[in-house]
Amino acid sequence: MDTQREIRKTIVLNAPIEKVWKAVSTSEGIEAWWMPNTFEAELGKEFILHAGPFGDSPCKVTELDPPNRLGFDWGKDWHLVFELIELDGSTEFTLIHSGWDPEKVTEFGQPHTIIQGIMDKGWDKIVNEALPSYIEG
């Protein structure tokens, strides 16, 4: 995959993999560190991310390998993956946001190139602040 077309964020969390998996694979967990949703951990299941001023985004679970990997399609172009690796008493979490295309615009009419830059900064804050605050706090 072209790395310019994905956002990748990795952090080591001071928590066992089961705790991190629950935070990233349940509706309640995802809402606590990211956004409200109707997520259910079932392969092929469709759900909604309630993205505030950007409206509701349709999603579909495409990968499910507990407690190591969860992937879903987000909107018309994006794919999100949460990867977990068990370490000695902690968990490495990697978020991969792919599907960026410089020739495309989002559902809300903004060029992917602009939104990718905004989302890259947003994911920094979410992965490095909101997620560990929820899991380790």
Summary of the structure (lengths in Angstrom):
residues: 137
radius of gyration: 14.4
end to end distance: 34.8
largest distance: 44.8
contacts: 399
relative contact order: 0.22
helix: 34%
strand: 36%
